[in-house]
Amino acid sequence: MKKKKQTEFIHNGYKRSSIQETSLPLYLTSGYVYPSAEEAELVFDEKIHRYQYSRFDNPTVNQLEKKFALLEGAESCKAFSSGMSAVFASFMCQVKKGDRVVAARALFGSCYNIIKDILPKYGVEVIFVDGKSLKQWEKAINKKTKCIFFESPSNPTLEIVDIASVARIAHKYNAKVIVDNVLASSILQTPLHYGADITVYSTTKHIDGHGRTLGGLLLSTQKFYEEKLKFFYRNTGPTMDAFTAWILLKSLETYPLRMEQHCKNANRVAFFLEQHPKIQKIIFPGHANHPQRTLIQKQMSGPGNMISFYIKGGKNKTFKFLKNLSIIKISNNLGDTRSLIIHPATTTHKKITSKDKNFLGINDNLVRLSIGLEDNEDIVDDLNSALKKI
């Protein structure tokens, strides 16, 4: 009998050691001992498969990787030191000079910077498109395209990309589809089920959920790992440490419950904001008037906890609003138990060109709000109090 999601996140993928512990063991070791020089040689010849060095593999980190792969239905999962190292690896393990990368324009600032500024230094051609437009994807993807990249929802404008339709276009040219699924979370959306080849996460966000660690995950087929990622991963050292993996394994046990409450709180806050006279516009995947409502309902099982909104007035009024918040803290992190807010134009997206900021709607009166797990009436009261003072 198939177990419910909450039960799976607690029990599935848990392999006890010989001492039969109830809580996962933590292996804080950099290296491993070989009983003989002959065995060491066989291990490095890959004729015997066992632990060699924690830059390659670690029992605690492997436990996280196996558990997450099982929960998402992926053949392979590798853990990274940060979400951005996972994103960077997803490109660098497969692109070469002369290849093309096509990406949605609506991206987190660091993802945008990797694609726009770093990849071209290696001779990679980069094309940005409106991620919502299938015609633009169709026009940009060709036989030179090695991979495509997008976020859905995007950070911070919460645009949705039709994963299945874009994947069909990309696969006509054998291009790999990379989806950054951070804002949706694996609880609400599994891109691999819609045709994506690679899914990347920043575990720093909802997976940790408490603002304690940095980490990333890359999910793919075993073939992609063996043929593309393995060599890059082992030789460049973007490895997650064992302590971080141990914390994340415990976080996974409450992951579905946290996301459920995040969504409930976000729905309540969004309802308040859309009624407020000092709010020009809100962007929220759960909003009944979201222009991509049908697609959201098809791809996502819930709205998530991110709300972006425009305050009537310019930068000064927006900053005054931020200054007067009490419970909600100014931080560029998201997916925390605490509600966090940021002004993207001057922080996370500061280095994006003015042209692209204007195209994406990242204006001086836009703020991005990550709804936490506080009582939602307290969150609403805090927003209301700050809005009254502008």
ZADOMAR-124929 format. One line per 8 residues: for each residue x, y, z of C-alpha. Coordinates in steps of 0.02 Angstrom, whole numbers, padded with zeros to 5 digits, always signed. Layout:
BEGIN
X Y Z ~ ...
This chain:
BEGIN
+00000 +00000 +00000 ~ +00069 +00170 -00051 ~ +00105 +00280 +00098 ~ +00052 +00462 +00112 ~ +00183 +00595 +00076 ~ +00213 +00645 +00258 ~ +00247 +00463 +00305 ~ +00365 +00441 +00157
+00467 +00594 +00206 ~ +00495 +00520 +00380 ~ +00523 +00337 +00339 ~ +00574 +00312 +00157 ~ +00756 +00297 +00107 ~ +00817 +00272 +00285 ~ +00951 +00138 +00298 ~ +01003 +00102 +00477
+01179 +00053 +00523 ~ +01222 -00108 +00615 ~ +01183 -00028 +00784 ~ +01000 +00005 +00732 ~ +00992 +00188 +00787 ~ +00827 +00285 +00783 ~ +00910 +00447 +00726 ~ +01025 +00454 +00575
+01212 +00441 +00612 ~ +01330 +00582 +00567 ~ +01493 +00533 +00482 ~ +01615 +00675 +00510 ~ +01762 +00604 +00415 ~ +01865 +00666 +00269 ~ +01944 +00500 +00222 ~ +01926 +00311 +00236
+02050 +00171 +00278 ~ +02095 +00031 +00158 ~ +02146 -00141 +00226 ~ +02281 -00157 +00093 ~ +02370 -00063 -00046 ~ +02296 -00189 -00167 ~ +02118 -00142 -00117 ~ +02159 +00044 -00129
+02219 +00017 -00307 ~ +02061 -00079 -00353 ~ +01952 +00059 -00279 ~ +02040 +00194 -00379 ~ +02025 +00086 -00535 ~ +01837 +00082 -00496 ~ +01839 -00108 -00489 ~ +01780 -00103 -00309
+01647 +00022 -00259 ~ +01667 +00090 -00083 ~ +01699 +00255 +00004 ~ +01864 +00337 -00048 ~ +01860 +00519 +00002 ~ +01721 +00633 +00065 ~ +01745 +00753 -00080 ~ +01676 +00611 -00186
+01553 +00527 -00068 ~ +01508 +00524 +00117 ~ +01384 +00406 +00202 ~ +01280 +00546 +00278 ~ +01277 +00647 +00117 ~ +01235 +00490 +00018 ~ +01088 +00457 +00134 ~ +01017 +00628 +00092
+01047 +00602 -00094 ~ +00964 +00432 -00097 ~ +00816 +00489 +00006 ~ +00784 +00643 -00101 ~ +00803 +00545 -00264 ~ +00677 +00418 -00200 ~ +00553 +00552 -00147 ~ +00563 +00640 -00317
+00570 +00484 -00424 ~ +00744 +00528 -00491 ~ +00879 +00402 -00537 ~ +01019 +00512 -00470 ~ +01039 +00652 -00344 ~ +01201 +00741 -00298 ~ +01219 +00863 -00154 ~ +01316 +01026 -00171
+01389 +01158 -00056 ~ +01261 +01286 -00116 ~ +01117 +01303 -00237 ~ +01224 +01410 -00352 ~ +01360 +01277 -00360 ~ +01226 +01154 -00417 ~ +01166 +01276 -00550 ~ +01344 +01310 -00610
+01382 +01124 -00618 ~ +01225 +01091 -00719 ~ +01301 +01197 -00858 ~ +01487 +01169 -00842 ~ +01480 +00979 -00841 ~ +01404 +00978 -01016 ~ +01433 +01139 -01116 ~ +01584 +01177 -01225
+01642 +01316 -01340 ~ +01519 +01343 -01482 ~ +01368 +01274 -01389 ~ +01211 +01377 -01361 ~ +01117 +01397 -01197 ~ +00940 +01465 -01202 ~ +00869 +01534 -01040 ~ +00713 +01622 -00981
+00747 +01805 -00945 ~ +00655 +01801 -00778 ~ +00789 +01732 -00663 ~ +00867 +01753 -00491 ~ +01011 +01876 -00501 ~ +01153 +01751 -00478 ~ +01079 +01630 -00606 ~ +01064 +01774 -00728
+01246 +01824 -00696 ~ +01312 +01648 -00727 ~ +01221 +01635 -00892 ~ +01248 +01813 -00954 ~ +01426 +01847 -00894 ~ +01516 +01683 -00853 ~ +01462 +01561 -00988 ~ +01512 +01677 -01133
+01690 +01680 -01063 ~ +01699 +01495 -01110 ~ +01638 +01528 -01287 ~ +01457 +01479 -01252 ~ +01323 +01575 -01346 ~ +01182 +01635 -01234 ~ +01005 +01678 -01288 ~ +00874 +01748 -01169
+00688 +01729 -01204 ~ +00522 +01772 -01125 ~ +00495 +01608 -01032 ~ +00306 +01622 -01051 ~ +00317 +01626 -01242 ~ +00326 +01456 -01327 ~ +00357 +01547 -01492 ~ +00516 +01626 -01422
+00577 +01458 -01356 ~ +00542 +01379 -01526 ~ +00636 +01517 -01616 ~ +00789 +01514 -01500 ~ +00818 +01326 -01480 ~ +00914 +01245 -01622 ~ +01036 +01103 -01656 ~ +01177 +01202 -01571
+01078 +01211 -01409 ~ +01156 +01103 -01274 ~ +01034 +01147 -01136 ~ +00898 +01266 -01083 ~ +00869 +01341 -00911 ~ +00723 +01420 -00820 ~ +00643 +01446 -00650 ~ +00459 +01411 -00623
+00398 +01509 -00531 ~ +00533 +01638 -00565 ~ +00619 +01742 -00433 ~ +00552 +01872 -00393 ~ +00415 +01900 -00524 ~ +00337 +01727 -00504 ~ +00318 +01694 -00690 ~ +00270 +01516 -00735
+00348 +01416 -00877 ~ +00252 +01274 -00961 ~ +00378 +01137 -00920 ~ +00302 +01000 -01027 ~ +00281 +01109 -01183 ~ +00455 +01186 -01172 ~ +00531 +01014 -01141 ~ +00449 +00947 -01300
+00528 +01088 -01400 ~ +00700 +01063 -01323 ~ +00699 +00875 -01344 ~ +00671 +00892 -01532 ~ +00851 +00955 -01535 ~ +00915 +00839 -01396 ~ +00940 +00989 -01281 ~ +00937 +00955 -01094
+00802 +01045 -00993 ~ +00864 +01116 -00826 ~ +00731 +01180 -00705 ~ +00769 +01279 -00548 ~ +00625 +01221 -00437 ~ +00671 +01321 -00282 ~ +00516 +01430 -00265 ~ +00392 +01290 -00300
+00482 +01161 -00190 ~ +00475 +00975 -00223 ~ +00317 +00964 -00119 ~ +00217 +01068 -00242 ~ +00300 +01027 -00408 ~ +00414 +00892 -00481 ~ +00485 +00952 -00648 ~ +00556 +00780 -00693
+00377 +00717 -00706 ~ +00341 +00850 -00838 ~ +00489 +00812 -00949 ~ +00634 +00905 -00869 ~ +00802 +00817 -00877 ~ +00883 +00904 -00729 ~ +00809 +00986 -00575 ~ +00913 +01098 -00462
+00876 +01160 -00287 ~ +00949 +01274 -00159 ~ +00923 +01171 -00001 ~ +00958 +01333 +00092 ~ +00776 +01380 +00062 ~ +00623 +01272 +00100 ~ +00715 +01106 +00116 ~ +00815 +01168 +00266
+00672 +01284 +00308 ~ +00755 +01361 +00462 ~ +00892 +01471 +00389 ~ +01036 +01366 +00459 ~ +01132 +01294 +00313 ~ +01190 +01322 +00134 ~ +01169 +01181 +00009 ~ +01109 +01126 -00161
+01044 +00972 -00251 ~ +01050 +00915 -00432 ~ +00931 +00777 -00487 ~ +00951 +00688 -00654 ~ +00962 +00519 -00738 ~ +01100 +00399 -00687 ~ +01165 +00409 -00866 ~ +01185 +00598 -00853
+01275 +00581 -00687 ~ +01395 +00447 -00749 ~ +01433 +00526 -00918 ~ +01430 +00712 -00878 ~ +01419 +00761 -00695 ~ +01528 +00633 -00605 ~ +01697 +00691 -00674 ~ +01657 +00875 -00648
+01591 +00846 -00471 ~ +01737 +00741 -00412 ~ +01871 +00856 -00481 ~ +01802 +01029 -00440 ~ +01747 +00999 -00260 ~ +01573 +01077 -00244 ~ +01533 +00946 -00112 ~ +01405 +00964 +00029
+01477 +00935 +00202 ~ +01411 +00793 +00311 ~ +01344 +00904 +00450 ~ +01237 +01003 +00327 ~ +01169 +00841 +00254 ~ +01127 +00777 +00428 ~ +01029 +00936 +00468 ~ +00937 +00925 +00302
+00889 +00743 +00332 ~ +00800 +00797 +00491 ~ +00721 +00946 +00401 ~ +00646 +00830 +00270 ~ +00540 +00748 +00405 ~ +00438 +00908 +00426 ~ +00453 +00970 +00246 ~ +00274 +00928 +00189
+00196 +00997 +00348 ~ +00295 +01159 +00335 ~ +00248 +01185 +00152 ~ +00065 +01155 +00191 ~ +00067 +01291 +00324 ~ +00172 +01408 +00216 ~ +00038 +01396 +00082 ~ -00105 +01426 +00204
-00018 +01579 +00274 ~ +00022 +01646 +00101 ~ -00159 +01631 +00045 ~ -00215 +01733 +00196 ~ -00082 +01868 +00170 ~ -00115 +01880 -00017 ~ -00301 +01907 +00016 ~ -00258 +02050 +00134
-00135 +02132 +00014 ~ -00248 +02127 -00137 ~ -00381 +02224 -00039 ~ -00264 +02358 +00026 ~ -00277 +02531 -00055 ~ -00089 +02565 -00043 ~ -00045 +02409 -00142 ~ -00036 +02437 -00330
-00026 +02253 -00380 ~ +00015 +02083 -00308 ~ +00093 +01933 -00395 ~ +00048 +01767 -00315 ~ +00027 +01596 -00396 ~ -00128 +01565 -00290 ~ -00213 +01725 -00349 ~ -00375 +01691 -00443
-00329 +01826 -00570 ~ -00152 +01765 -00605 ~ -00135 +01767 -00796 ~ -00063 +01590 -00795 ~ -00191 +01518 -00675 ~ -00233 +01366 -00783 ~ -00050 +01317 -00803 ~ -00018 +01340 -00617
-00160 +01222 -00573 ~ -00091 +01095 -00697 ~ +00091 +01099 -00637 ~ +00081 +01145 -00453 ~ -00017 +01067 -00311 ~ -00011 +01228 -00209 ~ +00032 +01412 -00226 ~ +00193 +01415 -00125
+00240 +01546 +00003 ~ +00309 +01685 -00107 ~ +00214 +01846 -00139 ~ +00284 +01992 -00237 ~ +00193 +02157 -00234 ~ +00206 +02337 -00290 ~ +00179 +02478 -00166 ~ +00097 +02637 -00230
+00235 +02767 -00238 ~ +00421 +02753 -00273 ~ +00578 +02693 -00188 ~ +00565 +02811 -00038 ~ +00391 +02752 +00011 ~ +00442 +02571 -00016 ~ +00595 +02590 +00095 ~ +00490 +02677 +00228
+00369 +02531 +00225 ~ +00512 +02408 +00247 ~ +00585 +02509 +00391 ~ +00420 +02503 +00486 ~ +00399 +02315 +00483 ~ +00424 +02226 +00649 ~ +00394 +02038 +00637 ~ +00442 +02028 +00454
+00630 +02047 +00435 ~ +00730 +02117 +00289 ~ +00834 +01974 +00219 ~ +00879 +01905 +00047 ~ +00846 +01726 +00104 ~ +00677 +01641 +00083 ~ +00585 +01483 +00134 ~ +00622 +01511 +00319
+00508 +01486 +00469 ~ +00519 +01675 +00485 ~ +00435 +01792 +00362 ~ +00570 +01881 +00261 ~ +00559 +02027 +00140 ~ +00679 +02106 +00016 ~ +00687 +02246 -00113 ~ +00751 +02153 -00268
+00798 +02305 -00374 ~ +00933 +02359 -00250 ~ +00988 +02188 -00187 ~ +00964 +02019 -00271 ~ +00940 +02093 -00445 ~ +01047 +02249 -00427 ~ +01170 +02197 -00564 ~ +01039 +02153 -00694
+01031 +02279 -00836 ~ +00903 +02419 -00824 ~ +00826 +02356 -00986 ~ +00797 +02182 -00915 ~ +00735 +02252 -00749 ~ +00606 +02355 -00842 ~ +00558 +02206 -00950 ~ +00534 +02096 -00797
+00446 +02229 -00694 ~ +00581 +02236 -00560 ~ +00544 +02415 -00515 ~ +00587 +02524 -00365 ~ +00417 +02491 -00286 ~ +00425 +02300 -00298 ~ +00456 +02194 -00143 ~ +00471 +02006 -00126
+00394 +01928 +00029 ~ +00431 +01752 +00089 ~ +00290 +01701 +00206 ~ +00348 +01610 +00362 ~ +00262 +01500 +00490 ~ +00208 +01635 +00613 ~ +00022 +01652 +00648 ~ -00044 +01728 +00487
-00145 +01860 +00578 ~ +00015 +01925 +00656 ~ +00094 +01936 +00483 ~ -00057 +02031 +00418 ~ -00055 +02149 +00567 ~ +00130 +02186 +00539 ~ +00102 +02226 +00355 ~ -00051 +02332 +00395
+00042 +02431 +00528 ~ +00189 +02469 +00411 ~ +00074 +02518 +00267 ~ -00018 +02641 +00379 ~ +00145 +02735 +00406 ~ +00178 +02776 +00224
